[in-house]
Amino acid sequence: MGNQQMLTATVHREEDWYIAQCLEIDVASQGRTIREALGNVREAVELYLAEVAEPERGRH
């Protein structure tokens, strides 16, 4: 992997789901547990940052 960057996430509960949101970029995800929500938002952030780094890759 290349550069690592520290980002901040908040987690809150909405009914049966935990919602994790990255504060530095507008990315959020959810999970049934806090751990799952944080793992899902990490994956979503990684995908988002990969798309920003290579915007042409995702276009057809």
mmJSON file of the N, C-alpha and C atoms, coordinates in Angstrom:
{"data_MODEL":{"atom_site":{
"group_PDB":["ATOM","ATOM","ATOM","ATOM","ATOM","ATOM","ATOM","ATOM","ATOM","ATOM","ATOM","ATOM","ATOM","ATOM","ATOM","ATOM","ATOM","ATOM","ATOM","ATOM","ATOM","ATOM","ATOM","ATOM","ATOM","ATOM","ATOM","ATOM","ATOM","ATOM","ATOM","ATOM","ATOM","ATOM","ATOM","ATOM","ATOM","ATOM","ATOM","ATOM","ATOM","ATOM","ATOM","ATOM","ATOM","ATOM","ATOM","ATOM","ATOM","ATOM","ATOM","ATOM","ATOM","ATOM","ATOM","ATOM","ATOM","ATOM","ATOM","ATOM","ATOM","ATOM","ATOM","ATOM","ATOM","ATOM","ATOM","ATOM","ATOM","ATOM","ATOM","ATOM","ATOM","ATOM","ATOM","ATOM","ATOM","ATOM","ATOM","ATOM","ATOM","ATOM","ATOM","ATOM","ATOM","ATOM","ATOM","ATOM","ATOM","ATOM","ATOM","ATOM","ATOM","ATOM","ATOM","ATOM","ATOM","ATOM","ATOM","ATOM","ATOM","ATOM","ATOM","ATOM","ATOM","ATOM","ATOM","ATOM","ATOM","ATOM","ATOM","ATOM","ATOM","ATOM","ATOM","ATOM","ATOM","ATOM","ATOM","ATOM","ATOM","ATOM","ATOM","ATOM","ATOM","ATOM","ATOM","ATOM","ATOM","ATOM","ATOM","ATOM","ATOM","ATOM","ATOM","ATOM","ATOM","ATOM","ATOM","ATOM","ATOM","ATOM","ATOM","ATOM","ATOM","ATOM","ATOM","ATOM","ATOM","ATOM","ATOM","ATOM","ATOM","ATOM","ATOM","ATOM","ATOM","ATOM","ATOM","ATOM","ATOM","ATOM","ATOM","ATOM","ATOM","ATOM","ATOM","ATOM","ATOM","ATOM","ATOM","ATOM","ATOM","ATOM","ATOM","ATOM","ATOM","ATOM","ATOM","ATOM"],
"id":[1,2,3,4,5,6,7,8,9,10,11,12,13,14,15,16,17,18,19,20,21,22,23,24,25,26,27,28,29,30,31,32,33,34,35,36,37,38,39,40,41,42,43,44,45,46,47,48,49,50,51,52,53,54,55,56,57,58,59,60,61,62,63,64,65,66,67,68,69,70,71,72,73,74,75,76,77,78,79,80,81,82,83,84,85,86,87,88,89,90,91,92,93,94,95,96,97,98,99,100,101,102,103,104,105,106,107,108,109,110,111,112,113,114,115,116,117,118,119,120,121,122,123,124,125,126,127,128,129,130,131,132,133,134,135,136,137,138,139,140,141,142,143,144,145,146,147,148,149,150,151,152,153,154,155,156,157,158,159,160,161,162,163,164,165,166,167,168,169,170,171,172,173,174,175,176,177,178,179,180],
"type_symbol":["N","C","C","N","C","C","N","C","C","N","C","C","N","C","C","N","C","C","N","C","C","N","C","C","N","C","C","N","C","C","N","C","C","N","C","C","N","C","C","N","C","C","N","C","C","N","C","C","N","C","C","N","C","C","N","C","C","N","C","C","N","C","C","N","C","C","N","C","C","N","C","C","N","C","C","N","C","C","N","C","C","N","C","C","N","C","C","N","C","C","N","C","C","N","C","C","N","C","C","N","C","C","N","C","C","N","C","C","N","C","C","N","C","C","N","C","C","N","C","C","N","C","C","N","C","C","N","C","C","N","C","C","N","C","C","N","C","C","N","C","C","N","C","C","N","C","C","N","C","C","N","C","C","N","C","C","N","C","C","N","C","C","N","C","C","N","C","C","N","C","C","N","C","C","N","C","C","N","C","C"],
"label_atom_id":["N","CA","C","N","CA","C","N","CA","C","N","CA","C","N","CA","C","N","CA","C","N","CA","C","N","CA","C","N","CA","C","N","CA","C","N","CA","C","N","CA","C","N","CA","C","N","CA","C","N","CA","C","N","CA","C","N","CA","C","N","CA","C","N","CA","C","N","CA","C","N","CA","C","N","CA","C","N","CA","C","N","CA","C","N","CA","C","N","CA","C","N","CA","C","N","CA","C","N","CA","C","N","CA","C","N","CA","C","N","CA","C","N","CA","C","N","CA","C","N","CA","C","N","CA","C","N","CA","C","N","CA","C","N","CA","C","N","CA","C","N","CA","C","N","CA","C","N","CA","C","N","CA","C","N","CA","C","N","CA","C","N","CA","C","N","CA","C","N","CA","C","N","CA","C","N","CA","C","N","CA","C","N","CA","C","N","CA","C","N","CA","C","N","CA","C","N","CA","C","N","CA","C","N","CA","C","N","CA","C"],
"label_alt_id":[null,null,null,null,null,null,null,null,null,null,null,null,null,null,null,null,null,null,null,null,null,null,null,null,null,null,null,null,null,null,null,null,null,null,null,null,null,null,null,null,null,null,null,null,null,null,null,null,null,null,null,null,null,null,null,null,null,null,null,null,null,null,null,null,null,null,null,null,null,null,null,null,null,null,null,null,null,null,null,null,null,null,null,null,null,null,null,null,null,null,null,null,null,null,null,null,null,null,null,null,null,null,null,null,null,null,null,null,null,null,null,null,null,null,null,null,null,null,null,null,null,null,null,null,null,null,null,null,null,null,null,null,null,null,null,null,null,null,null,null,null,null,null,null,null,null,null,null,null,null,null,null,null,null,null,null,null,null,null,null,null,null,null,null,null,null,null,null,null,null,null,null,null,null,null,null,null,null,null,null],
"label_comp_id":["MET","MET","MET","GLY","GLY","GLY","ASN","ASN","ASN","GLN","GLN","GLN","GLN","GLN","GLN","MET","MET","MET","LEU","LEU","LEU","THR","THR","THR","ALA","ALA","ALA","THR","THR","THR","VAL","VAL","VAL","HIS","HIS","HIS","ARG","ARG","ARG","GLU","GLU","GLU","GLU","GLU","GLU","ASP","ASP","ASP","TRP","TRP","TRP","TYR","TYR","TYR","ILE","ILE","ILE","ALA","ALA","ALA","GLN","GLN","GLN","CYS","CYS","CYS","LEU","LEU","LEU","GLU","GLU","GLU","ILE","ILE","ILE","ASP","ASP","ASP","VAL","VAL","VAL","ALA","ALA","ALA","SER","SER","SER","GLN","GLN","GLN","GLY","GLY","GLY","ARG","ARG","ARG","THR","THR","THR","ILE","ILE","ILE","ARG","ARG","ARG","GLU","GLU","GLU","ALA","ALA","ALA","LEU","LEU","LEU","GLY","GLY","GLY","ASN","ASN","ASN","VAL","VAL","VAL","ARG","ARG","ARG","GLU","GLU","GLU","ALA","ALA","ALA","VAL","VAL","VAL","GLU","GLU","GLU","LEU","LEU","LEU","TYR","TYR","TYR","LEU","LEU","LEU","ALA","ALA","ALA","GLU","GLU","GLU","VAL","VAL","VAL","ALA","ALA","ALA","GLU","GLU","GLU","PRO","PRO","PRO","GLU","GLU","GLU","ARG","ARG","ARG","GLY","GLY","GLY","ARG","ARG","ARG","HIS","HIS","HIS"],
"label_asym_id":["A","A","A","A","A","A","A","A","A","A","A","A","A","A","A","A","A","A","A","A","A","A","A","A","A","A","A","A","A","A","A","A","A","A","A","A","A","A","A","A","A","A","A","A","A","A","A","A","A","A","A","A","A","A","A","A","A","A","A","A","A","A","A","A","A","A","A","A","A","A","A","A","A","A","A","A","A","A","A","A","A","A","A","A","A","A","A","A","A","A","A","A","A","A","A","A","A","A","A","A","A","A","A","A","A","A","A","A","A","A","A","A","A","A","A","A","A","A","A","A","A","A","A","A","A","A","A","A","A","A","A","A","A","A","A","A","A","A","A","A","A","A","A","A","A","A","A","A","A","A","A","A","A","A","A","A","A","A","A","A","A","A","A","A","A","A","A","A","A","A","A","A","A","A","A","A","A","A","A","A"],
"label_entity_id":["1","1","1","1","1","1","1","1","1","1","1","1","1","1","1","1","1","1","1","1","1","1","1","1","1","1","1","1","1","1","1","1","1","1","1","1","1","1","1","1","1","1","1","1","1","1","1","1","1","1","1","1","1","1","1","1","1","1","1","1","1","1","1","1","1","1","1","1","1","1","1","1","1","1","1","1","1","1","1","1","1","1","1","1","1","1","1","1","1","1","1","1","1","1","1","1","1","1","1","1","1","1","1","1","1","1","1","1","1","1","1","1","1","1","1","1","1","1","1","1","1","1","1","1","1","1","1","1","1","1","1","1","1","1","1","1","1","1","1","1","1","1","1","1","1","1","1","1","1","1","1","1","1","1","1","1","1","1","1","1","1","1","1","1","1","1","1","1","1","1","1","1","1","1","1","1","1","1","1","1"],
"label_seq_id":[1,1,1,2,2,2,3,3,3,4,4,4,5,5,5,6,6,6,7,7,7,8,8,8,9,9,9,10,10,10,11,11,11,12,12,12,13,13,13,14,14,14,15,15,15,16,16,16,17,17,17,18,18,18,19,19,19,20,20,20,21,21,21,22,22,22,23,23,23,24,24,24,25,25,25,26,26,26,27,27,27,28,28,28,29,29,29,30,30,30,31,31,31,32,32,32,33,33,33,34,34,34,35,35,35,36,36,36,37,37,37,38,38,38,39,39,39,40,40,40,41,41,41,42,42,42,43,43,43,44,44,44,45,45,45,46,46,46,47,47,47,48,48,48,49,49,49,50,50,50,51,51,51,52,52,52,53,53,53,54,54,54,55,55,55,56,56,56,57,57,57,58,58,58,59,59,59,60,60,60],
"pdbx_PDB_ins_code":[null,null,null,null,null,null,null,null,null,null,null,null,null,null,null,null,null,null,null,null,null,null,null,null,null,null,null,null,null,null,null,null,null,null,null,null,null,null,null,null,null,null,null,null,null,null,null,null,null,null,null,null,null,null,null,null,null,null,null,null,null,null,null,null,null,null,null,null,null,null,null,null,null,null,null,null,null,null,null,null,null,null,null,null,null,null,null,null,null,null,null,null,null,null,null,null,null,null,null,null,null,null,null,null,null,null,null,null,null,null,null,null,null,null,null,null,null,null,null,null,null,null,null,null,null,null,null,null,null,null,null,null,null,null,null,null,null,null,null,null,null,null,null,null,null,null,null,null,null,null,null,null,null,null,null,null,null,null,null,null,null,null,null,null,null,null,null,null,null,null,null,null,null,null,null,null,null,null,null,null],
"Cartn_x":[0.828,0.0,0.864,0.322,1.04,0.957,0.645,0.546,-0.634,-0.41,-1.508,-1.928,-3.204,-3.754,-4.695,-4.632,-5.519,-6.789,-7.925,-9.219,-10.056,-11.049,-11.901,-13.281,-13.836,-15.2,-16.008,-17.259,-18.204,-19.158,-19.701,-20.665,-21.863,-23.045,-24.256,-25.24,-26.198,-27.168,-28.488,-29.044,-30.382,-31.148,-32.043,-32.82,-31.877,-31.907,-31.094,-29.73,-29.398,-28.165,-27.234,-25.943,-24.924,-24.485,-24.447,-24.048,-22.677,-21.719,-20.375,-20.18,-19.671,-19.462,-18.062,-17.366,-16.053,-16.251,-15.59,-15.794,-15.061,-13.939,-13.145,-13.684,-14.328,-14.951,-16.378,-17.225,-18.648,-18.901,-18.499,-18.696,-19.257,-20.272,-20.867,-21.233,-21.39,-21.842,-22.532,-23.011,-23.745,-23.38,-23.765,-23.559,-24.422,-24.567,-25.352,-24.61,-23.265,-22.433,-21.538,-20.943,-20.02,-18.839,-18.301,-17.153,-17.488,-18.653,-19.072,-19.239,-19.863,-20.06,-18.719,-17.764,-16.446,-15.699,-15.8,-15.18,-15.781,-17.103,-17.784,-17.433,-17.335,-16.993,-15.535,-14.671,-13.268,-13.194,-13.93,-13.941,-14.513,-15.586,-16.197,-15.234,-14.508,-13.531,-12.412,-11.915,-10.855,-11.309,-12.531,-13.06,-13.218,-13.719,-13.878,-12.532,-11.544,-10.223,-9.555,-9.773,-9.235,-9.873,-11.159,-11.86,-11.378,-11.145,-10.663,-9.258,-8.439,-7.069,-7.033,-7.994,-8.05,-9.468,-9.907,-11.317,-11.709,-10.786,-11.125,-11.347,-10.786,-10.875,-12.32,-13.15,-14.515,-15.511,-15.084,-15.999,-16.011,-17.2,-17.349,-17.743],
"Cartn_y":[-1.184,0.0,1.235,2.335,3.587,4.356,5.614,6.48,6.088,6.127,5.915,7.262,7.428,8.676,8.355,9.142,8.943,9.764,9.088,9.744,9.43,10.27,10.139,9.65,8.728,8.257,8.407,8.739,8.733,7.568,7.077,5.977,6.345,6.174,6.345,5.242,5.048,3.972,4.547,3.863,4.166,2.853,2.698,1.469,0.272,-0.678,-1.888,-1.766,-0.601,-0.421,0.587,0.353,1.342,2.021,3.339,4.13,4.737,4.472,5.031,6.034,7.209,8.256,8.821,8.931,9.552,11.065,11.727,13.166,14.009,13.523,14.315,14.284,13.192,13.094,12.597,12.861,12.539,11.083,10.157,8.732,8.134,7.297,6.634,5.21,4.37,3.006,2.544,1.32,0.817,-0.619,-1.103,-2.493,-2.843,-4.112,-4.573,-4.395,-4.296,-4.05,-2.842,-2.288,-1.169,-1.622,-2.788,-3.308,-3.458,-3.998,-4.181,-2.824,-1.869,-0.537,0.13,0.028,0.623,-0.077,-1.38,-2.11,-1.725,-1.565,-1.186,0.236,1.16,2.53,2.6,1.795,1.751,1.31,0.256,-0.235,0.823,1.478,2.514,3.681,4.08,5.167,4.746,3.522,3.037,3.04,2.591,2.603,4.03,4.903,6.306,6.933,6.74,7.34,6.749,5.458,4.847,5.476,5.75,6.374,7.807,8.527,9.906,9.914,8.942,8.865,8.474,7.658,7.203,7.355,8.583,8.788,8.119,7.934,7.319,5.818,5.173,3.738,3.254,3.995,3.585,3.947,4.663,5.102,4.111,3.938,3.035,3.835],
"Cartn_z":[0.0,0.0,0.0,-0.478,-0.535,0.759,0.631,1.808,2.676,3.975,4.9,5.467,5.644,6.147,7.296,8.347,9.489,9.249,9.274,9.123,10.359,10.598,11.768,11.359,12.146,11.9,13.183,13.006,14.127,13.909,15.004,14.926,15.789,15.228,16.021,15.648,16.503,16.308,15.809,14.812,14.309,14.284,15.225,15.407,15.526,14.589,14.683,14.012,13.481,12.715,13.383,13.209,13.574,12.288,12.322,11.163,11.45,10.564,10.693,9.564,9.905,8.914,9.057,7.932,7.914,7.95,8.872,9.046,8.01,7.503,6.57,5.144,4.782,3.453,3.64,2.688,2.827,2.434,3.314,3.088,4.372,4.224,5.382,5.002,6.019,5.824,7.104,7.103,8.259,8.526,9.692,10.065,11.255,11.516,12.663,13.972,13.899,15.077,14.792,15.852,15.663,14.815,15.131,14.369,12.884,12.587,11.196,10.502,11.182,10.599,10.303,11.243,11.017,9.885,9.809,8.703,7.367,7.341,6.108,5.677,6.628,6.246,5.802,6.417,5.973,4.51,4.185,2.806,1.854,2.268,1.43,1.203,2.238,2.11,1.162,1.305,0.419,-1.034,-1.293,-2.657,-3.178,-2.337,-2.72,-3.073,-2.206,-2.452,-3.688,-3.954,-5.164,-6.401,-6.328,-7.456,-7.674,-6.606,-6.717,-7.328,-6.942,-7.448,-8.925,-9.369,-10.757,-11.297,-11.545,-11.936,-13.248,-14.17,-15.469,-15.353,-14.328,-14.178,-14.053,-13.36,-13.101,-14.201,-15.202,-16.268,-17.413,-18.009,-19.171,-20.366],
"occupancy":[1.0,1.0,1.0,1.0,1.0,1.0,1.0,1.0,1.0,1.0,1.0,1.0,1.0,1.0,1.0,1.0,1.0,1.0,1.0,1.0,1.0,1.0,1.0,1.0,1.0,1.0,1.0,1.0,1.0,1.0,1.0,1.0,1.0,1.0,1.0,1.0,1.0,1.0,1.0,1.0,1.0,1.0,1.0,1.0,1.0,1.0,1.0,1.0,1.0,1.0,1.0,1.0,1.0,1.0,1.0,1.0,1.0,1.0,1.0,1.0,1.0,1.0,1.0,1.0,1.0,1.0,1.0,1.0,1.0,1.0,1.0,1.0,1.0,1.0,1.0,1.0,1.0,1.0,1.0,1.0,1.0,1.0,1.0,1.0,1.0,1.0,1.0,1.0,1.0,1.0,1.0,1.0,1.0,1.0,1.0,1.0,1.0,1.0,1.0,1.0,1.0,1.0,1.0,1.0,1.0,1.0,1.0,1.0,1.0,1.0,1.0,1.0,1.0,1.0,1.0,1.0,1.0,1.0,1.0,1.0,1.0,1.0,1.0,1.0,1.0,1.0,1.0,1.0,1.0,1.0,1.0,1.0,1.0,1.0,1.0,1.0,1.0,1.0,1.0,1.0,1.0,1.0,1.0,1.0,1.0,1.0,1.0,1.0,1.0,1.0,1.0,1.0,1.0,1.0,1.0,1.0,1.0,1.0,1.0,1.0,1.0,1.0,1.0,1.0,1.0,1.0,1.0,1.0,1.0,1.0,1.0,1.0,1.0,1.0,1.0,1.0,1.0,1.0,1.0,1.0],
"B_iso_or_equiv":[0.0,0.0,0.0,0.0,0.0,0.0,0.0,0.0,0.0,0.0,0.0,0.0,0.0,0.0,0.0,0.0,0.0,0.0,0.0,0.0,0.0,0.0,0.0,0.0,0.0,0.0,0.0,0.0,0.0,0.0,0.0,0.0,0.0,0.0,0.0,0.0,0.0,0.0,0.0,0.0,0.0,0.0,0.0,0.0,0.0,0.0,0.0,0.0,0.0,0.0,0.0,0.0,0.0,0.0,0.0,0.0,0.0,0.0,0.0,0.0,0.0,0.0,0.0,0.0,0.0,0.0,0.0,0.0,0.0,0.0,0.0,0.0,0.0,0.0,0.0,0.0,0.0,0.0,0.0,0.0,0.0,0.0,0.0,0.0,0.0,0.0,0.0,0.0,0.0,0.0,0.0,0.0,0.0,0.0,0.0,0.0,0.0,0.0,0.0,0.0,0.0,0.0,0.0,0.0,0.0,0.0,0.0,0.0,0.0,0.0,0.0,0.0,0.0,0.0,0.0,0.0,0.0,0.0,0.0,0.0,0.0,0.0,0.0,0.0,0.0,0.0,0.0,0.0,0.0,0.0,0.0,0.0,0.0,0.0,0.0,0.0,0.0,0.0,0.0,0.0,0.0,0.0,0.0,0.0,0.0,0.0,0.0,0.0,0.0,0.0,0.0,0.0,0.0,0.0,0.0,0.0,0.0,0.0,0.0,0.0,0.0,0.0,0.0,0.0,0.0,0.0,0.0,0.0,0.0,0.0,0.0,0.0,0.0,0.0,0.0,0.0,0.0,0.0,0.0,0.0],
"pdbx_formal_charge":[null,null,null,null,null,null,null,null,null,null,null,null,null,null,null,null,null,null,null,null,null,null,null,null,null,null,null,null,null,null,null,null,null,null,null,null,null,null,null,null,null,null,null,null,null,null,null,null,null,null,null,null,null,null,null,null,null,null,null,null,null,null,null,null,null,null,null,null,null,null,null,null,null,null,null,null,null,null,null,null,null,null,null,null,null,null,null,null,null,null,null,null,null,null,null,null,null,null,null,null,null,null,null,null,null,null,null,null,null,null,null,null,null,null,null,null,null,null,null,null,null,null,null,null,null,null,null,null,null,null,null,null,null,null,null,null,null,null,null,null,null,null,null,null,null,null,null,null,null,null,null,null,null,null,null,null,null,null,null,null,null,null,null,null,null,null,null,null,null,null,null,null,null,null,null,null,null,null,null,null],
"auth_seq_id":[1,1,1,2,2,2,3,3,3,4,4,4,5,5,5,6,6,6,7,7,7,8,8,8,9,9,9,10,10,10,11,11,11,12,12,12,13,13,13,14,14,14,15,15,15,16,16,16,17,17,17,18,18,18,19,19,19,20,20,20,21,21,21,22,22,22,23,23,23,24,24,24,25,25,25,26,26,26,27,27,27,28,28,28,29,29,29,30,30,30,31,31,31,32,32,32,33,33,33,34,34,34,35,35,35,36,36,36,37,37,37,38,38,38,39,39,39,40,40,40,41,41,41,42,42,42,43,43,43,44,44,44,45,45,45,46,46,46,47,47,47,48,48,48,49,49,49,50,50,50,51,51,51,52,52,52,53,53,53,54,54,54,55,55,55,56,56,56,57,57,57,58,58,58,59,59,59,60,60,60],
"auth_comp_id":["MET","MET","MET","GLY","GLY","GLY","ASN","ASN","ASN","GLN","GLN","GLN","GLN","GLN","GLN","MET","MET","MET","LEU","LEU","LEU","THR","THR","THR","ALA","ALA","ALA","THR","THR","THR","VAL","VAL","VAL","HIS","HIS","HIS","ARG","ARG","ARG","GLU","GLU","GLU","GLU","GLU","GLU","ASP","ASP","ASP","TRP","TRP","TRP","TYR","TYR","TYR","ILE","ILE","ILE","ALA","ALA","ALA","GLN","GLN","GLN","CYS","CYS","CYS","LEU","LEU","LEU","GLU","GLU","GLU","ILE","ILE","ILE","ASP","ASP","ASP","VAL","VAL","VAL","ALA","ALA","ALA","SER","SER","SER","GLN","GLN","GLN","GLY","GLY","GLY","ARG","ARG","ARG","THR","THR","THR","ILE","ILE","ILE","ARG","ARG","ARG","GLU","GLU","GLU","ALA","ALA","ALA","LEU","LEU","LEU","GLY","GLY","GLY","ASN","ASN","ASN","VAL","VAL","VAL","ARG","ARG","ARG","GLU","GLU","GLU","ALA","ALA","ALA","VAL","VAL","VAL","GLU","GLU","GLU","LEU","LEU","LEU","TYR","TYR","TYR","LEU","LEU","LEU","ALA","ALA","ALA","GLU","GLU","GLU","VAL","VAL","VAL","ALA","ALA","ALA","GLU","GLU","GLU","PRO","PRO","PRO","GLU","GLU","GLU","ARG","ARG","ARG","GLY","GLY","GLY","ARG","ARG","ARG","HIS","HIS","HIS"],
"auth_asym_id":["A","A","A","A","A","A","A","A","A","A","A","A","A","A","A","A","A","A","A","A","A","A","A","A","A","A","A","A","A","A","A","A","A","A","A","A","A","A","A","A","A","A","A","A","A","A","A","A","A","A","A","A","A","A","A","A","A","A","A","A","A","A","A","A","A","A","A","A","A","A","A","A","A","A","A","A","A","A","A","A","A","A","A","A","A","A","A","A","A","A","A","A","A","A","A","A","A","A","A","A","A","A","A","A","A","A","A","A","A","A","A","A","A","A","A","A","A","A","A","A","A","A","A","A","A","A","A","A","A","A","A","A","A","A","A","A","A","A","A","A","A","A","A","A","A","A","A","A","A","A","A","A","A","A","A","A","A","A","A","A","A","A","A","A","A","A","A","A","A","A","A","A","A","A","A","A","A","A","A","A"],
"auth_atom_id":["N","CA","C","N","CA","C","N","CA","C","N","CA","C","N","CA","C","N","CA","C","N","CA","C","N","CA","C","N","CA","C","N","CA","C","N","CA","C","N","CA","C","N","CA","C","N","CA","C","N","CA","C","N","CA","C","N","CA","C","N","CA","C","N","CA","C","N","CA","C","N","CA","C","N","CA","C","N","CA","C","N","CA","C","N","CA","C","N","CA","C","N","CA","C","N","CA","C","N","CA","C","N","CA","C","N","CA","C","N","CA","C","N","CA","C","N","CA","C","N","CA","C","N","CA","C","N","CA","C","N","CA","C","N","CA","C","N","CA","C","N","CA","C","N","CA","C","N","CA","C","N","CA","C","N","CA","C","N","CA","C","N","CA","C","N","CA","C","N","CA","C","N","CA","C","N","CA","C","N","CA","C","N","CA","C","N","CA","C","N","CA","C","N","CA","C","N","CA","C","N","CA","C","N","CA","C","N","CA","C"],
"pdbx_PDB_model_num":[1,1,1,1,1,1,1,1,1,1,1,1,1,1,1,1,1,1,1,1,1,1,1,1,1,1,1,1,1,1,1,1,1,1,1,1,1,1,1,1,1,1,1,1,1,1,1,1,1,1,1,1,1,1,1,1,1,1,1,1,1,1,1,1,1,1,1,1,1,1,1,1,1,1,1,1,1,1,1,1,1,1,1,1,1,1,1,1,1,1,1,1,1,1,1,1,1,1,1,1,1,1,1,1,1,1,1,1,1,1,1,1,1,1,1,1,1,1,1,1,1,1,1,1,1,1,1,1,1,1,1,1,1,1,1,1,1,1,1,1,1,1,1,1,1,1,1,1,1,1,1,1,1,1,1,1,1,1,1,1,1,1,1,1,1,1,1,1,1,1,1,1,1,1,1,1,1,1,1,1]
}}}
